[in-house]
Every structure is written in C-alpha cells, then in structure tokens.
Amino acid sequence: MRAIRFRSSILVLVFLLLSGGIFTSPSPAQTLSQGQLVYVPIYSHIYYGDQERAILLTGTLSVRNTDPTQPITLLQADYYDNDGKLIRKYITQPVTLGPLGSTRYIVKASDTAGGSGANFLVRWKAAAPANEPIMEGVMIGTSMGQGISFSSRGVALKEK
C-alpha cells in the first residue's frame, strides 16, 4: 500500500514538473512604448433573464502607470456609446501620472447613455520609452440583493 502511494506521489511530481506547475519560466519583459491609443470596454448595464432585464452598473476606468521610473501623460479619455458616438470627454487638459501612479474615471450607475457596448478610447504618451500602462474597466452593480462585478482589459489599437 505504501509503495502505491509513493508511486502516485512520484507521478504527480513528474506531471507538475513537466507541465510547469512547480517551475515556471519568467514572464516576458514588459513592452516599452512612447504612446498608444487604447480601447477599453466598459458597460453601463448588462442584461439577465428571458425578458432581458437590465442591471445598472457603475463603471470605473482605471489607468495605472506600470513604469517605476518614467512618468506618462494621458491626453484623451473619451467615453463612447453602443454606436460609437462620443458621449463625454473626461480629460480637458493633459494629466501626468508619475512612476507607478494611477487615476480613475467614473461612469455613474444612473448614466445609461453608453449602453451595454460602451467603451473608452484612451491616448497616452511618454517622453522616453516606458512600460505600457494597464487600463481596465471595472464594473459593479446590485439588483434584488445580489451583487455583480467584473473587469475588462484595454487593448492597444496603435502606437504613437
């Protein structure tokens, strides 16, 4: 019985070693850029049930400078609806995020103008090559005592 457990343990250990479950290779180096236009999905509401009832969501656009030495500057954070129509410009003058700095822009739950296909376009630049920032949409809402939350990651559309 003891030999069977030992062999099973060895097999599990070999599987973990071969599959990378114990020793993993380091992640690739962060991509450097001097600016991008980034698309970030954000939802003002989502639907549930056969009658497609809506749950209103508060949306947060989170922008995080991942570079420990270089500042980045946000030039644009524009909010668009389902049809790609501009609803609101959140930045009226450039916003500089210091190294490892962050900021956020809020779409209130009562603001349903964006629809379930709303999004942000965010443009940023840096004076010197910098780590790409992380841009996420974080949505949260409640309905009938139930809570829902989820996030979406931004996608770079083009380099500066």
N, C-alpha and C positions, 0 to 999 in steps of 0.2 A: 504493500500500500504506500509506504514511504517513497519507494522508487518511482511510482507512478506520479506522485505529487512533484517530485524532483524533476522528472522529465517534462511534466506540464509547465513547471516554472521556467525551465530552460527554453522550451518552445516559445513561451510568451516573451521572455527576454530577447531571444533571437528575432522574433517578429517586431518587437519595439525598436531594436537596433536597426533592422533593415528598413523599416517604414519611417524612420526619422523621429520616432516617438520619444527617444531619450536624448540623442544627439541631433541637434538641428543646425543647419548651416546658418550663418549670419544673414540677416535680411540685406537686400541690395542697398547700396548707398542712396541717400536722398537725391532726387533730381534737382539740379540748380537751374535757376531761370532769372531773368531780369524783368519778367512781367508776363501776364496772361489775362485772357478773358475766360471766366469760369461760369458754367451753368450749374445752378443748384436747385433741384426740385424742392418745392415747399407746398404744402397742402393746406388750404383754408378750411376744408372739411373732407370727410370721407363718407362713404355710404355703407349701410348694412341692411340685411334682410331683403325679403322679396319685394317690399314696397320701396326699396332704395331710400330709406330714411337717412338723413344726414346727421353726422356727429360733427359739431363745430370744433375746430382746433385752434389753439394758439400756436403760431409758428415762430420759431426763432432761427434766424440766420446767424450762425456762429462762424467767425473768421479768426483763425489762430496762426500767428506768425511762428513757424517751427524753427526759425533760424536763431541760434544762440548768439550771433554776433552782428547780423545785418538787420536794420530796420526795413520795413516795406511800407509802401504808401497805397492806400485804397483810393481810387479815382472815381469809381462808379459802384453803386449797389442799387440797381433798378429792379422793381417788382412788376412782373407781367402776369396777365390772366391766362385762362384756358386758350384763348385765341391769339395769344402773342401780343396783345395790346398793352402798352405801358400804363400802369396804374399809378405808380408813385416812384419818385427818386428819393432815396434815403440819404444820399450824400450830395451836399451842395458845394462843399469845398473839400480838397484832399484831406484824408485822415491818415496820419502816420502811426504805425504800430511799431513800437520798439522791439528789440530782440525778445522773443518768447512772449510778446504781448498779444492781447486778444480784444475783440469787441463783439458786439451783437446788435442785431436789428430785429425788432419785434413786429409781427403781424397779429393784431388782436383777434381773439376768437369771434368777436362780433363783426369783424371785417370779412365778409364772404365774397367780396368782389373778385378775388383771384380764382376761386373755384377749385375743384379737385386737381386741376392740372396747372396750378400756378407755379411760378419759378422766379428766381433771381438771376440776373447777369451781374457778375462782379468783376471789375477790372482792377488789377493791381500792378505796381511797378516797383523796382528796386534800383538804386544807383549802381550797385555791384551785384554779381550773381549771388542769389540767396536760395535757401531751401524753399520749395514750393509750400505755400501756406495750406492748412487744412481748412476746408469750407464745408460746413454741414448744415442741413436743415433739421431742426429738432421740433417735432410736433407733439402736442399733448392736449388731451381733451377728456371730458367726462360726460356721461349720459346715463341717467337712471341708476346712479350709484356705482357705475362701472367706469374704470379709467382706461385710457389707451394712450400709448406713447410709442413713437418710433422715430427713426432718423434716416436721412438720405445724405449721400456724399456728393460733393460737387465734382464736376468733370471739366477739365481744361479744354476749351474749344480751339484756342490758338495761342501761340506765343506772341509776345510783344512785337 
